[in-house]
Amino acid sequence: MKCNTKNIVVIISVFIVSFVILTINCDAAYAKRRLKFYAPYPADSYTSQALEELTKMIKEKTDGEIDFKVFPSGQLCTYEDSIEEVRAGTIDASFTWLTKRYHPKLDIGNLPGLCTNGFPEYELMFLDSNSPFCKLIEQYSNEAGFVSLGGWVDPRIGFILSKIPQNVKNNEKKNISLRVPAMPSVRDMAGVMGYNTVTMDYAEVFSAIQTGQIDGASNIPAEDAYLQARDMIKCFDANNMGSTPGWLIINKDLWESFGEKNRKIVQECIAVQLKKWVPVARTIEEKYEKKLEEHGVKVIKYSTEECIKRSAEVRAKVWPKYANVYGKDTLKMLEEAVISNQKKLSGK
């Protein structure tokens, strides 16, 4: 009996030692290899340049223990597939847009009117780690099998139009066919704003406008409007109503392997880079809106009061349709966050 007990103790001890060695080796493997960071935009875009500076800073602050290589232009896969790759560990981290493919609530950022007043509101809603929205994404990401690192700098978006509606600033019916992505809440948003919606892949948008198949498209940044569509449009409606945020995510096992000290360093580096690059994003947005105007394209801008009024109207008609998806309490919490942010920015 004593012999058997001794043998059991030896076996358990060997198992524990083996497990510890295996864990150490796994963590060491992460540290030794160059980690892959997915980026959807070209290398010369400010979002990709910001990621380059972020990963460089992380490497320096962790004394080379965490070393990412940014792969821009979506060269590894599509932005949506990058989420699955991060979950599997074949890509280590990603700057992407979250979709319901991996969790029924992860596309909550597609709800219109979360931040229509441009970057100041974007910062409060999507870049503040303590915001209700960020806390929701942390929860949904964990349930989906990866870790949320928070929002990232991403261009604000508007509508490009080949003709100028007289009632562009209100939600009355417009005789305009508008391309929307295959996102139900974005389609509903455009419908409430008075447009006839057409679902179409982004790659087809500009040729479809040229041929008159559609009159315009939603979810287009000012930069893309100028670089790709300035000769085929008459109007850029900078309504910011569809405010889908870009998001940073990382593999769950990798994140745990960093340890508390390095996890804190990564989070601090993200905060520093956001503080630096948000003003850059604002400047670039203003630059391309000005270029559009100089090219003869009418740029529709909104006062804070106009943003608040139209946003409330759109939310009131669209959000209730998604109460069964996201939950009434969740929508109420986000509604309160939107109103709170708008009050802060208007000085009330």
C-alpha positions in Angstrom: 0.0 0.0 0.0 2.8 2.4 0.9 4.5 1.5 -2.4 1.4 2.3 -4.4 1.0 5.6 -2.5 4.6 6.5 -3.2 4.2 5.7 -6.9 1.0 7.8 -7.1 2.9 10.8 -5.5 5.7 10.4 -8.0 3.4 10.3 -11.0 1.5 13.4 -9.8 4.8 15.2 -9.2 6.0 14.3 -12.7 2.7 15.5 -14.2 2.9 18.8 -12.4 6.5 19.4 -13.4 5.7 18.6 -17.0 2.7 20.9 -17.0 4.8 23.8 -15.6 7.6 23.2 -18.2 5.0 23.0 -21.0 3.4 26.3 -19.9 6.8 28.0 -19.7 7.7 26.7 -23.1 4.5 28.0 -24.6 5.0 31.4 -23.1 8.6 31.4 -24.3 7.4 30.5 -27.8 5.1 33.5 -27.9 8.0 35.7 -26.8 10.5 34.3 -29.3 8.4 34.6 -32.5 7.4 37.8 -34.3 3.7 38.3 -33.6 1.3 39.1 -36.5 -0.9 42.2 -36.3 -3.6 42.5 -39.0 -4.4 45.9 -40.5 -7.1 46.6 -43.1 -5.8 49.9 -44.4 -2.8 50.6 -46.7 0.6 51.1 -45.1 0.6 54.9 -45.8 -2.8 55.5 -44.1 -2.7 57.2 -40.7 -4.4 54.2 -39.0 -1.7 51.8 -40.2 1.1 54.3 -39.3 -0.4 54.6 -35.8 -0.3 50.8 -35.5 3.3 50.8 -36.6 4.2 53.4 -33.9 2.1 51.4 -31.3 3.9 48.1 -32.0 7.3 49.8 -31.9 6.5 51.4 -28.6 5.3 48.1 -27.1 8.5 46.4 -28.2 10.6 49.2 -26.6 8.6 49.3 -23.3 8.7 45.5 -22.9 12.4 45.3 -23.7 11.6 43.2 -26.8 9.5 40.7 -25.0 6.4 41.6 -27.2 7.4 42.1 -30.8 4.5 42.6 -33.4 4.8 43.0 -37.1 2.0 44.9 -38.8 0.6 43.4 -42.0 -1.3 46.3 -43.7 -3.7 46.4 -46.7 -5.6 43.3 -45.5 -2.9 41.1 -47.0 -3.4 38.3 -44.5 -7.2 37.9 -45.0 -10.4 39.9 -44.9 -11.1 42.0 -41.9 -14.0 39.7 -40.9 -11.9 36.5 -41.3 -9.1 38.2 -39.2 -11.4 37.7 -36.1 -11.5 34.0 -36.6 -7.8 33.9 -37.2 -7.2 35.8 -33.9 -9.4 33.3 -32.1 -7.5 30.4 -33.6 -4.1 32.1 -32.9 -2.9 32.0 -36.6 -3.0 35.8 -36.4 -2.1 37.3 -33.0 -3.9 40.6 -33.1 -6.1 42.6 -35.4 -7.5 46.1 -36.1 -10.9 45.2 -37.5 -14.6 45.9 -37.5 -16.6 43.6 -35.2 -19.5 41.6 -36.8 -22.3 39.3 -35.5 -20.6 36.3 -37.3 -18.8 35.5 -34.1 -21.3 36.8 -31.5 -24.9 38.0 -32.1 -24.3 41.2 -30.3 -20.8 42.1 -31.5 -22.1 44.3 -34.3 -23.8 46.7 -31.8 -21.4 49.4 -33.1 -23.5 49.5 -36.3 -26.4 51.1 -34.5 -26.8 54.6 -36.0 -26.5 57.7 -33.9 -24.0 56.5 -31.3 -21.8 59.5 -32.1 -22.8 61.9 -34.9 -20.8 64.9 -33.7 -17.5 63.7 -35.1 -14.3 62.8 -33.3 -15.1 64.4 -29.9 -18.1 62.2 -29.5 -16.3 59.2 -31.0 -13.6 59.5 -28.3 -16.1 59.5 -25.5 -18.1 56.6 -26.8 -15.4 54.3 -28.3 -12.0 55.3 -27.1 -12.7 55.7 -23.3 -12.1 52.3 -21.8 -14.6 53.0 -19.1 -17.4 53.9 -21.4 -20.5 51.6 -21.3 -20.0 50.7 -24.9 -16.4 49.6 -24.4 -17.5 47.5 -21.4 -20.1 45.8 -23.5 -17.5 45.0 -26.2 -15.2 43.6 -23.6 -18.0 41.2 -22.4 -19.0 40.2 -25.9 -15.4 39.6 -27.1 -14.7 37.4 -24.1 -17.8 35.4 -24.8 -16.7 35.1 -28.5 -13.3 33.8 -27.5 -10.9 36.7 -27.9 -9.8 39.8 -25.9 -10.9 43.4 -26.7 -8.1 46.0 -26.5 -10.5 48.9 -27.2 -11.4 51.2 -30.1 -8.8 52.6 -32.5 -8.5 55.7 -34.6 -10.8 55.3 -37.7 -12.1 57.8 -40.3 -15.6 59.2 -39.6 -18.0 58.5 -42.4 -20.7 60.2 -44.5 -22.7 59.8 -47.7 -21.3 60.5 -51.2 -24.1 61.7 -53.6 -24.2 62.4 -57.3 -26.9 65.0 -56.8 -27.8 67.3 -54.0 -31.1 66.7 -52.3 -32.9 69.9 -51.2 -33.9 68.3 -47.9 -30.5 66.7 -47.3 -30.4 67.7 -43.6 -33.8 66.2 -42.6 -35.4 62.8 -42.8 -38.0 63.5 -45.4 -38.3 61.2 -48.5 -35.6 61.7 -51.1 -35.6 60.4 -54.6 -32.1 59.0 -54.3 -30.9 55.4 -54.4 -28.2 54.9 -51.8 -25.8 52.0 -51.5 -25.6 50.5 -48.1 -23.5 47.6 -46.8 -25.1 44.3 -45.9 -25.9 45.6 -42.3 -29.6 45.7 -41.3 -29.2 48.6 -38.9 -27.4 50.7 -41.5 -30.0 49.9 -44.1 -32.7 50.9 -41.6 -30.8 54.1 -40.8 -30.6 55.2 -44.4 -34.3 54.3 -44.9 -35.3 56.5 -41.9 -33.2 59.3 -43.4 -35.3 59.2 -46.5 -33.2 57.2 -49.0 -34.0 54.3 -51.2 -31.5 51.7 -50.2 -29.5 49.3 -52.4 -27.3 46.6 -50.8 -24.0 46.4 -52.7 -20.4 45.3 -52.2 -18.0 48.2 -51.6 -15.9 47.2 -54.6 -18.8 47.9 -56.9 -19.8 51.4 -55.5 -17.8 53.8 -57.6 -18.5 52.1 -61.0 -22.2 51.9 -60.1 -22.2 55.7 -59.4 -20.5 56.4 -62.7 -23.0 54.3 -64.7 -26.0 55.8 -62.8 -27.0 52.5 -61.2 -27.0 54.2 -57.9 -27.0 57.9 -56.8 -24.7 57.6 -53.9 -23.3 55.5 -51.1 -23.2 55.5 -47.3 -20.3 54.8 -44.9 -17.6 56.6 -47.0 -14.8 58.7 -45.3 -14.0 62.1 -46.7 -10.6 60.9 -47.8 -12.1 58.1 -50.0 -14.7 60.5 -51.3 -11.9 62.8 -52.5 -9.4 60.2 -53.7 -11.9 57.9 -55.5 -15.1 59.8 -56.2 -14.5 63.5 -56.5 -15.2 63.6 -60.2 -18.4 61.7 -60.0 -20.2 63.3 -57.0 -21.7 66.7 -56.3 -22.2 66.3 -52.5 -20.5 64.8 -49.5 -22.9 64.7 -46.6 -20.8 64.5 -43.4 -23.6 63.3 -41.2 -21.5 60.7 -39.2 -24.8 58.9 -38.5 -23.3 55.5 -39.2 -20.4 55.4 -36.8 -19.1 51.8 -36.8 -15.8 51.9 -34.9 -12.6 50.2 -35.7 -11.5 47.9 -32.9 -8.3 46.3 -31.6 -8.5 42.6 -30.6 -5.9 40.0 -29.5 -5.7 36.2 -29.0 -6.9 35.3 -25.5 -4.1 32.8 -24.7 -1.4 35.2 -26.0 -2.9 38.0 -23.9 -2.8 35.8 -20.8 0.8 34.8 -21.5 2.0 38.4 -21.4 1.6 38.6 -17.6 0.1 41.5 -15.7 3.1 43.8 -16.1 3.2 43.6 -19.9 -0.5 43.7 -20.3 -0.5 47.0 -18.4 2.3 48.3 -20.7 0.3 47.4 -23.8 -2.8 49.2 -22.5 -0.7 52.3 -21.6 0.9 52.3 -25.0 -2.5 52.2 -26.7 -3.6 55.2 -24.6 -0.5 57.2 -25.5 -0.9 56.5 -29.2 -4.6 57.4 -29.2 -3.8 60.7 -27.6 -1.3 61.4 -30.4 -3.2 60.1 -33.4 -6.8 61.4 -32.8 -5.8 65.0 -33.5 -4.1 63.7 -36.7 -7.3 62.0 -37.7 -9.3 65.2 -37.2 -6.8 67.1 -39.3 -6.9 64.6 -42.1 -10.7 64.6 -42.1 -10.8 68.4 -42.3 -8.1 68.4 -45.0 -10.1 66.2 -47.3 -13.4 67.9 -46.7 -11.6 71.2 -47.7 -10.2 69.5 -50.8 -13.7 68.3 -51.8 -15.0 71.9 -51.5 -12.1 73.2 -53.6 -12.9 70.6 -56.2 -16.5 71.9 -56.4 -18.1 69.2 -54.3 -20.6 70.6 -51.7 -19.8 69.4 -48.2 -22.8 69.3 -45.9 -21.8 70.0 -42.3 -23.9 70.0 -39.2 -24.0 72.2 -36.0 -24.1 70.4 -32.6 -27.8 71.2 -32.3 -28.5 69.7 -35.7 -26.5 66.6 -34.9 -28.4 66.1 -31.6 -31.8 66.6 -33.1 -31.3 64.3 -36.1 -29.5 61.6 -34.1 -32.4 61.4 -31.7 -34.9 61.1 -34.5 -33.0 58.3 -36.1 -32.3 56.4 -32.9 -36.0 56.6 -31.9 -37.1 54.9 -35.2 -34.2 52.4 -35.6 -33.1 51.2 -32.2 -36.4 49.7 -31.0 -36.2 47.3 -33.9 -33.2 45.7 -32.3 -34.4 45.4 -28.7 -34.8 41.7 -29.1 -31.2 41.4 -30.3 -29.3 43.6 -27.8 -31.8 43.9 -25.0 -34.0 46.8 -23.9 -31.8 47.5 -20.9 -28.6 47.6 -23.0 -30.2 50.1 -25.5 -31.4 52.2 -22.6 -27.9 52.3 -21.2 -26.4 53.3 -24.5 -29.2 55.9 -25.1 -28.2 57.5 -21.7 -24.5 57.4 -22.7 -25.3 59.2 -26.0 -27.3 61.9 -24.3 -24.6 62.3 -21.6 -21.8 62.6 -24.1 -23.8 65.2 -26.2 -24.4 67.3 -23.0 -20.7 67.2 -22.2 -19.8 68.4 -25.6 -22.5 71.1 -25.8 -21.5 72.4 -22.3 -24.8 71.6 -20.7 
